[in-house]
Amino acid sequence: MSPVYDKLVDLLVDRFAVDRGTIGPDVTFEELEMDSLFLVELLLVIESEFQVKVGEEAAAPTDTIATVVKVITDEIAATAP
């Protein structure tokens, strides 16, 4: 898909022990059995790894991986010089 997607998948696999085979752009965090508390931790990791600021409302359990990739991509674009 994109470098942002690939990096997010790597974070999910390496930091959160998600099976790479279960991850896809249209998969929701709920389908990956991740709750709101997990998402808060994930968003903190995203802020650190991508050097962007995203709020807690940036992802919900019913959001897809592609939705969060778009949020990250939009934030990167908004902060680009």
PLY file of the C-alpha trace (Angstrom):
ply
format ascii 1.0
element vertex 81
property float x
property float y
property float z
element edge 80
property int vertex1
property int vertex2
end_header
0.00 0.00 0.00
2.23 2.81 1.30
5.26 3.30 3.52
2.95 4.52 6.31
0.79 1.38 6.01
3.86 -0.86 6.02
5.32 0.86 9.09
1.98 0.65 10.94
1.74 -3.07 10.17
5.30 -3.55 11.42
4.42 -1.71 14.65
1.36 -3.90 15.18
3.40 -7.06 14.60
6.59 -6.11 16.44
5.25 -4.11 19.38
1.82 -5.60 19.90
2.30 -9.21 18.76
-0.47 -9.08 16.15
-0.31 -11.89 13.59
0.76 -10.29 10.29
-1.59 -12.63 8.41
-4.63 -11.14 10.13
-3.81 -7.53 9.19
-5.23 -5.90 6.08
-6.34 -2.41 5.06
-10.02 -3.17 5.59
-9.59 -5.02 8.90
-10.92 -3.21 11.96
-9.13 -3.05 15.28
-12.16 -4.80 16.75
-11.57 -7.73 14.38
-7.99 -7.84 15.67
-9.47 -8.06 19.18
-8.10 -4.66 20.19
-10.10 -2.51 22.57
-10.09 1.23 23.32
-7.31 0.92 25.90
-5.10 -0.81 23.34
-5.81 1.98 20.86
-4.69 4.64 23.32
-1.36 2.85 23.66
-1.13 2.39 19.88
-1.77 6.10 19.29
1.05 7.00 21.68
3.38 4.71 19.75
2.19 6.24 16.46
2.95 9.74 17.76
6.44 8.66 18.74
7.26 6.63 15.63
5.76 8.96 13.01
6.53 12.24 14.84
2.91 13.42 14.50
0.29 14.53 16.99
-2.92 12.48 16.97
-5.65 12.65 19.57
-7.39 9.78 21.29
-10.33 10.29 18.93
-8.09 9.43 15.95
-8.98 5.75 16.17
-11.87 3.69 17.44
-12.19 -0.10 17.66
-14.50 -0.04 14.62
-12.00 1.88 12.47
-9.99 0.07 9.83
-6.24 0.00 9.47
-6.64 2.12 6.31
-8.55 4.77 8.30
-5.67 5.17 10.74
-3.15 5.22 7.88
-5.12 8.13 6.38
-5.09 9.98 9.73
-1.31 9.54 9.97
-0.76 10.53 6.33
-2.94 13.63 6.73
-1.03 14.67 9.86
2.33 14.17 8.15
1.14 16.31 5.22
-0.20 19.01 7.56
3.12 19.32 9.36
5.33 19.16 6.26
7.20 22.38 5.49
0 1
1 2
2 3
3 4
4 5
5 6
6 7
7 8
8 9
9 10
10 11
11 12
12 13
13 14
14 15
15 16
16 17
17 18
18 19
19 20
20 21
21 22
22 23
23 24
24 25
25 26
26 27
27 28
28 29
29 30
30 31
31 32
32 33
33 34
34 35
35 36
36 37
37 38
38 39
39 40
40 41
41 42
42 43
43 44
44 45
45 46
46 47
47 48
48 49
49 50
50 51
51 52
52 53
53 54
54 55
55 56
56 57
57 58
58 59
59 60
60 61
61 62
62 63
63 64
64 65
65 66
66 67
67 68
68 69
69 70
70 71
71 72
72 73
73 74
74 75
75 76
76 77
77 78
78 79
79 80
